Amino acid sequence: MRMGFTGMTLDRADHLRRDEQALKLARMHPSARFLLLDGLKPVLAPDADRLLWVRRSQAPDNPSIFLGLDEEGIPHFALAGAAADVGGIATDARAAGTRLSAPEAGIVALARSLLDWHDRHGFCAACGAPTRPVKGGYGRQCDRCTAQHFPRVDPVVIMLAEKDGLALVGRQPGFPAGFFSALAGFVEPGESLEEAVARELWEEAGVRARSVRYVASQPWPFPSSLMIGALATADSHALSPDFEELEEARWVSREECAAALRGDGDWSAPPPLAIAHWLLRAWVEGQVPPS
Amino acid sequence: MRMGFTGMTLDRADHLRRDEQALKLARMHPSARFLLLDGLKPVLAPDADRLLWVRRSQAPDNPSIFLGLDEEGIPHFALAGAAADVGGIATDARAAGTRLSAPEAGIVALARSLLDWHDRHGFCAACGAPTRPVKGGYGRQCDRCTAQHFPRVDPVVIMLAEKDGLALVGRQPGFPAGFFSALAGFVEPGESLEEAVARELWEEAGVRARSVRYVASQPWPFPSSLMIGALATADSHALSPDFEELEEARWVSREECAAALRGDGDWSAPPPLAIAHWLLRAWVEGQVPPS
């Protein structure tokens, strides 16, 4: 199973980020390629399911982030810019994640998360002064108090509780009608992934669970989550949902789940772009580690 | 295996954090208990390996974070304060993690990460204005631009590459003499855990690896990491360390590793507080998932 937004093949070339002079040269490289994001929407070619890469001369004069080097050593960058100025199509990042090849979808995940972080972190959280981007976009520097700030990656656990051949799915209040997914929540300070899974199942559904088993992970650039998928064994089928978090929770069988994944069930399952799809599929197919 | 800093038994009671009035009442509860951290060092009882809990009347008038409820429903809080004022001992959090029971070590992990985050995030990263703590310490609110900010949890991959009965360990420049551990690095935006493991092994040691298998996770409150331990299969034993990140890297056998874990090897292994200890031990004992 290939998780959505994984599969970037650029070499992130961390050593270049530490070398401002080398980065400057990379930006001036005659073959350097630039991806625009228009209001955080990646700009795609007008005629095909691929990113529209432009030359430096076509790119606006905005700060760029360093994405990495391709196999030929050509540097790739991303920056904010208007799709109309380069003849491309600003495309919702979720749609792009589905339409693009895995290497290009991975680039969208990186570029969207980093550019969004810069948009919302222009000031020093330690002293309030303006900060400036450094390290090819992988940091911001405060010149007043010298604090360095680094992009956020927010770990989220997403999990299926199972018991006696049934798995637990739920609906958040904002979900489309009939749509159910795995439960999920942010990992908090001072807990392991296993503890976060047990806590979220308890908080959201009133379910006590144990034997947490890791299944897979996925970056989710809305804005910068790291989704960590797991399976857990519930103590009972009793439910007590927190209705602020969960509009409805229900236990479903493998048959119901398989139908939903095929698109002919009586509820809708997440699409293959989302790790929840693969969690459900792994459970239906018995492809998860034993407890 | 019980990871260091896991095992907190307080109910974090997320619903209370959303209710400012209930939190105020919880703070006034006659049985409420308060933990002081003195310069981020938890304050222990002078005569035993346990936390020194004090009453509200003994606690200074500093903002407190809500830790959770114990089994009797008694609310617990943490705040900055001087050990000397309450007759306790300010204790290094690593030492506390080793000396305290698992439930109390887990409390230290949560309290240290959250209080440190508040210390270093007094201003709005979006607009530069001062912010104020909300949600029992699980957020900060900007009253100028209305942005909400949440505590960081920074995922870190820590991994052993293995090939033909040998595992890869390394020394960072700041390590004590003779000390080797598993390689580690922060997960970056736009990558899965599996991709982060492969990238870090490549960047730090020049090793190509595949078949990444999850082993365990641990909160590490220095300042707010989530350590995610994994094993990976290396393509070859060839090494090309990045000497800025790694002073030395070497392949070790299970016998060498077992001796180091026992404390009688020709290098020193991480102590049981650290997930790296358990990663090495799991590898020595063959307790890791097959590739």
Interface residues (C-beta under 8 A of the other chain):
Chain A: M3 F5 T6 M8 R12 D14 H15 R18 G106 I107 A109 L110 A111 S113 L114 W117 R120 H121 G122 F123 C124 A125 A126 C127 G128 A129 P130 Y138 A147 H149 F150 P151 R152 V153 D154 P155 F186 V187 E188 P189 G190 E191 S192 L193 E194 E195 R199 E203 Y214 A216 S217 Q218 P219 P221 S224 L226 I228 D242 E244 P289
Chain B: M3 F5 T6 M8 R12 D14 H15 R18 G106 I107 A109 L110 A111 S113 L114 W117 R120 H121 G122 F123 C124 A125 A126 C127 G128 A129 P130 Y138 A147 H149 F150 P151 R152 V153 D154 P155 F186 V187 E188 P189 G190 E191 S192 L193 E194 E195 R199 E203 Y214 A216 S217 Q218 P219 P221 S224 L226 I228 D242 E244 P289
